[in-house]
Amino acid sequence: MVKPFRSISYTRMAKVSAKPKASPFSTALAGVSILAIIVLAFLAFRPTAISPATTARPIGRASFLDFNSVLDKATLTFTDLPALEAGTHYDVWALAQGGETRRNIGSLEIDNETQGQLVYISAGQANFLGLFDQLEVTIEPDNDPNPNESSGDVVASSVFPPLALIHVRHVLVSYGGAPEGNALIQGLWYTADEIDNSVIALEEAFRNNDEEAVRKHNEEVINQLVGSANTDDYLDWDEDGTIDDPSDGFGLLAYEDEDNSGYIPTAISHAFFAADASDATDTIKIHSQHVIVSIENMEGWGEQLLDLALELQEMPFDADMESVILEMRMLSNQILFGVDTNGNELIEPIPGEGGGDTAYEHAYYMAEMPMLLGANRIPLPATESP
């Protein structure tokens, strides 16, 4: 069975081609306490003081997507730039470690004098938000003999709120409690995709009257849902000598009070922590809630799917399996893609609709950076919860 194309999924090709893998930030992002120390040091030793924004109105915005790999594409768009003098242009810089790390990521293409755009693809398929936490736009001379040195004439900038960044990075860059330090949203989506693949294979095996394959793929479904921490249900259900799990063993669903158990509860927690940070912006708060709602939908469908898979495990191989398998197929599709319940031809981050695709999309919206006039600008925190 061919999966339906969903126009809402902007990043499907990269998600499928780039499975979760270890990040250079895996160790550094392993625990909140370690990162809190890093944030304090970041604030204490920053060579140039952060300047809180005096207005919420940005003159541009940076957004992120997958291109060749996870979160390796940054797009900056500007609508209200100051007009340039003849013989000059705008360069964009990505910064980290309080400005100690600085990279020229290109020049803005200007349209109608005050509008501009830059699309940057990270070298080596690196996760942009894992490498950088600030952006600057400077005025540089044309034919600059030192293109890798900033003039220091900063027109606009954005510093990602450092307390919220801890947990946004857990969601989008790396989380030390997950296998190989996987990003939580990536691990969540990839596991949901593999569960859907297993249900598709199960359905095809049933159509082909292949009981051995049906039992094998049903085992995959159960084990990917419960995760290896759930030793009661993470089993060699078909008794072939192998515990089958095409994913990474972390599972989707929570298991009792186990720490670091399941992508669903862990991703929900860190999306909430990001929104609860004292410096979280309206954008972070709004889209973290969208992520949480979509993942909670996945949780409800996942629990239903597990009940059906356990029921199927106990059934004899006969025609009575068909209705259970068809319901499993519907649920696995909803976990991954979501479902349009209100008939408006959109799958939205609302109860009963958003699934894995929607959670992934809105997790990336959490990372958007408003570009504000002046140097070292950090956006104002949200004034109230969405």
MARKEKE-103251 format. One line per field, with one value per residue (C-alpha): residue in one letter; chain; y, z, x. Coordinates in steps of 0.5 Angstrom, whole numbers. Last residue first. Layout:
// residues N
code	c(a; ...)
unit	c(A; ...)
north	c(Y; ...)
up	c(Z; ...)
east	c(X; ...)
// end
This chain:
// residues 386
code	c(p; s; e; t; a; p; l; p; i; r; n; a; g; l; l; m; p; m; e; a; m; y; y; a; h; e; y; a; t; d; g; g; g; e; g; p; i; p; e; i; l; e; n; g; n; t; d; v; g; f; l; i; q; n; s; l; m; r; m; e; l; i; v; s; e; m; d; a; d; f; p; m; e; q; l; e; l; a; l; d; l; l; q; e; g; w; g; e; m; n; e; i; s; v; i; v; h; q; s; h; i; k; i; t; d; t; a; d; s; a; d; a; a; f; f; a; h; s; i; a; t; p; i; y; g; s; n; d; e; d; e; y; a; l; l; g; f; g; d; s; p; d; d; i; t; g; d; e; d; w; d; l; y; d; d; t; n; a; s; g; v; l; q; n; i; v; e; e; n; h; k; r; v; a; e; e; d; n; n; r; f; a; e; e; l; a; i; v; s; n; d; i; e; d; a; t; y; w; l; g; q; i; l; a; n; g; e; p; a; g; g; y; s; v; l; v; h; r; v; h; i; l; a; l; p; p; f; v; s; s; a; v; v; d; g; s; s; e; n; p; n; p; d; n; d; p; e; i; t; v; e; l; q; d; f; l; g; l; f; n; a; q; g; a; s; i; y; v; l; q; g; q; t; e; n; d; i; e; l; s; g; i; n; r; r; t; e; g; g; q; a; l; a; w; v; d; y; h; t; g; a; e; l; a; p; l; d; t; f; t; l; t; a; k; d; l; v; s; n; f; d; l; f; s; a; r; g; i; p; r; a; t; t; a; p; s; i; a; t; p; r; f; a; l; f; a; l; v; i; i; a; l; i; s; v; g; a; l; a; t; s; f; p; s; a; k; p; k; a; s; v; k; a; m; r; t; y; s; i; s; r; f; p; k; v; m)
unit	c(A; A; A; A; A; A; A; A; A; A; A; A; A; A; A; A; A; A; A; A; A; A; A; A; A; A; A; A; A; A; A; A; A; A; A; A; A; A; A; A; A; A; A; A; A; A; A; A; A; A; A; A; A; A; A; A; A; A; A; A; A; A; A; A; A; A; A; A; A; A; A; A; A; A; A; A; A; A; A; A; A; A; A; A; A; A; A; A; A; A; A; A; A; A; A; A; A; A; A; A; A; A; A; A; A; A; A; A; A; A; A; A; A; A; A; A; A; A; A; A; A; A; A; A; A; A; A; A; A; A; A; A; A; A; A; A; A; A; A; A; A; A; A; A; A; A; A; A; A; A; A; A; A; A; A; A; A; A; A; A; A; A; A; A; A; A; A; A; A; A; A; A; A; A; A; A; A; A; A; A; A; A; A; A; A; A; A; A; A; A; A; A; A; A; A; A; A; A; A; A; A; A; A; A; A; A; A; A; A; A; A; A; A; A; A; A; A; A; A; A; A; A; A; A; A; A; A; A; A; A; A; A; A; A; A; A; A; A; A; A; A; A; A; A; A; A; A; A; A; A; A; A; A; A; A; A; A; A; A; A; A; A; A; A; A; A; A; A; A; A; A; A; A; A; A; A; A; A; A; A; A; A; A; A; A; A; A; A; A; A; A; A; A; A; A; A; A; A; A; A; A; A; A; A; A; A; A; A; A; A; A; A; A; A; A; A; A; A; A; A; A; A; A; A; A; A; A; A; A; A; A; A; A; A; A; A; A; A; A; A; A; A; A; A; A; A; A; A; A; A; A; A; A; A; A; A; A; A; A; A; A; A; A; A; A; A; A; A; A; A; A; A; A; A; A; A; A; A; A; A; A; A; A; A; A; A)
north	c(63; 65; 72; 78; 73; 74; 80; 78; 78; 84; 83; 89; 94; 93; 86; 80; 75; 68; 61; 55; 54; 54; 48; 44; 46; 42; 36; 36; 37; 31; 26; 28; 33; 32; 30; 36; 41; 42; 43; 38; 42; 40; 44; 37; 38; 31; 32; 27; 26; 24; 19; 17; 18; 13; 8; 8; 7; 1; -2; -1; -5; -10; -11; -12; -17; -22; -25; -28; -33; -34; -35; -29; -27; -23; -19; -17; -15; -11; -8; -5; -2; 1; 4; 7; 10; 13; 17; 18; 21; 26; 28; 29; 34; 38; 38; 41; 46; 48; 49; 53; 58; 59; 59; 64; 68; 68; 64; 68; 65; 58; 55; 54; 51; 46; 44; 42; 39; 35; 33; 30; 26; 23; 22; 19; 14; 13; 17; 16; 10; 12; 7; 6; 12; 11; 12; 7; 8; 1; 5; 3; -4; -7; -15; -19; -25; -32; -34; -34; -30; -25; -24; -19; -11; -12; -14; -11; -4; 0; -3; 1; 0; 3; 0; -7; -8; -6; -10; -16; -15; -15; -22; -25; -23; -25; -32; -32; -31; -31; -26; -21; -22; -21; -14; -12; -13; -10; -4; -4; -5; 1; 5; 3; 5; 12; 13; 11; 16; 22; 21; 20; 27; 31; 28; 30; 23; 23; 16; 13; 18; 21; 26; 30; 33; 38; 39; 38; 38; 44; 47; 45; 49; 54; 57; 59; 62; 66; 66; 72; 76; 82; 88; 93; 91; 96; 91; 91; 83; 79; 73; 78; 81; 85; 87; 88; 91; 94; 91; 93; 88; 83; 79; 72; 68; 61; 57; 50; 46; 51; 50; 42; 40; 37; 38; 45; 48; 50; 58; 62; 69; 74; 82; 87; 95; 97; 94; 87; 85; 79; 78; 76; 70; 65; 69; 65; 67; 63; 68; 71; 69; 62; 62; 66; 66; 72; 75; 80; 87; 91; 97; 101; 106; 107; 102; 103; 101; 94; 93; 87; 82; 74; 69; 62; 57; 50; 44; 42; 35; 33; 35; 40; 40; 47; 53; 60; 67; 73; 80; 87; 85; 89; 87; 93; 95; 89; 87; 88; 83; 85; 84; 79; 74; 72; 72; 70; 64; 62; 62; 58; 53; 52; 51; 46; 42; 41; 40; 34; 31; 37; 37; 30; 30; 36; 33; 30; 22; 20; 20; 17; 22; 20; 19; 26; 29; 27; 29; 36; 40; 35; 39; 37; 30; 25; 18; 12; 7; 0)
up	c(50; 56; 58; 57; 53; 53; 50; 44; 45; 41; 41; 36; 34; 30; 31; 27; 30; 31; 29; 33; 36; 29; 28; 34; 30; 24; 28; 32; 25; 22; 28; 29; 29; 29; 35; 40; 36; 32; 25; 19; 14; 9; 13; 14; 22; 23; 19; 21; 24; 19; 24; 29; 25; 20; 25; 28; 21; 20; 27; 25; 19; 23; 28; 22; 19; 25; 24; 18; 21; 25; 32; 36; 42; 39; 35; 42; 44; 37; 39; 46; 43; 37; 42; 47; 41; 38; 45; 45; 38; 40; 46; 41; 37; 43; 46; 39; 39; 46; 44; 38; 42; 48; 43; 39; 45; 47; 53; 57; 64; 61; 62; 54; 54; 60; 56; 50; 54; 58; 52; 48; 54; 55; 47; 46; 51; 58; 60; 67; 69; 73; 69; 62; 57; 50; 44; 45; 46; 43; 37; 31; 27; 34; 34; 40; 37; 39; 34; 40; 36; 42; 43; 49; 50; 54; 61; 60; 59; 59; 52; 49; 49; 42; 38; 42; 40; 33; 32; 35; 30; 24; 27; 28; 21; 18; 21; 19; 11; 8; 3; 5; 12; 10; 7; 13; 17; 13; 13; 21; 21; 16; 21; 27; 23; 22; 29; 31; 26; 28; 36; 35; 30; 35; 41; 38; 39; 44; 41; 44; 48; 55; 52; 48; 42; 37; 36; 42; 47; 43; 45; 52; 53; 49; 53; 58; 53; 49; 42; 41; 35; 31; 26; 23; 26; 24; 27; 20; 21; 19; 14; 8; 9; 3; 2; -5; -3; 4; 9; 13; 19; 20; 26; 28; 35; 38; 33; 32; 35; 32; 25; 25; 21; 14; 13; 11; 13; 8; 8; 5; 5; 3; 3; 3; 4; -3; -7; -7; -3; -4; 3; 4; 6; 12; 15; 21; 29; 35; 41; 40; 47; 45; 39; 32; 25; 21; 16; 11; 8; 2; 1; -5; -5; 1; 4; 5; 12; 12; 13; 10; 12; 10; 13; 11; 15; 13; 17; 21; 21; 14; 7; 7; 14; 16; 20; 20; 21; 21; 19; 21; 28; 32; 39; 41; 46; 45; 51; 50; 51; 53; 49; 51; 54; 61; 66; 61; 58; 64; 67; 61; 61; 69; 67; 62; 67; 71; 65; 63; 57; 53; 53; 52; 46; 43; 38; 35; 35; 30; 28; 21; 15; 9; 12; 15; 10; 5; 9; 11; 9; 11; 10; 3; 5; 0; 2; 3; -2; 0)
east	c(-4; 0; 1; 6; 10; 18; 21; 25; 33; 37; 44; 45; 39; 33; 29; 30; 24; 27; 23; 25; 18; 15; 20; 16; 10; 11; 13; 7; 3; 6; 6; -2; -6; -14; -17; -16; -13; -6; -10; -11; -14; -19; -25; -28; -28; -25; -19; -14; -7; -1; 3; -2; -8; -5; -3; -10; -14; -9; -11; -18; -17; -13; -18; -24; -19; -18; -24; -22; -18; -11; -13; -13; -9; -4; -10; -12; -5; -5; -12; -10; -4; -7; -12; -6; -3; -9; -10; -2; -2; -8; -3; 2; -2; -4; 3; 6; 0; 2; 9; 7; 3; 8; 15; 11; 9; 16; 19; 24; 21; 21; 14; 14; 20; 18; 12; 15; 20; 15; 11; 17; 18; 11; 11; 18; 17; 21; 26; 24; 20; 14; 9; 11; 9; 8; 12; 18; 25; 27; 30; 25; 25; 23; 23; 25; 28; 28; 22; 17; 12; 11; 19; 17; 17; 10; 12; 19; 16; 23; 24; 19; 11; 9; 15; 14; 7; 7; 14; 10; 4; 9; 12; 5; 3; 9; 8; 1; 2; -5; -3; -8; -6; 1; -1; -4; 2; 6; 2; 2; 9; 10; 5; 10; 16; 13; 11; 18; 21; 16; 17; 25; 25; 21; 25; 32; 36; 42; 44; 38; 34; 36; 41; 36; 39; 37; 29; 26; 32; 34; 27; 28; 35; 33; 27; 32; 37; 32; 34; 38; 36; 39; 38; 43; 49; 55; 61; 64; 64; 70; 69; 69; 75; 77; 70; 68; 62; 62; 59; 52; 51; 45; 46; 43; 44; 43; 48; 51; 45; 40; 43; 43; 49; 48; 56; 55; 48; 44; 42; 37; 37; 32; 31; 26; 27; 30; 25; 28; 35; 38; 41; 49; 51; 52; 58; 60; 61; 63; 66; 59; 56; 58; 54; 53; 50; 52; 48; 51; 47; 50; 54; 57; 51; 48; 43; 35; 33; 30; 23; 20; 26; 26; 31; 31; 35; 36; 39; 34; 35; 38; 39; 33; 30; 26; 28; 25; 29; 24; 24; 23; 20; 15; 15; 18; 24; 27; 32; 39; 44; 51; 57; 62; 57; 61; 55; 49; 53; 56; 49; 46; 52; 50; 43; 45; 48; 42; 37; 41; 44; 44; 52; 53; 48; 51; 55; 49; 47; 43; 35; 34; 35; 32; 25; 25; 29; 23; 18; 20; 14; 8; 2; 2; 0; 2; -2; 2; 3; 0)
// end
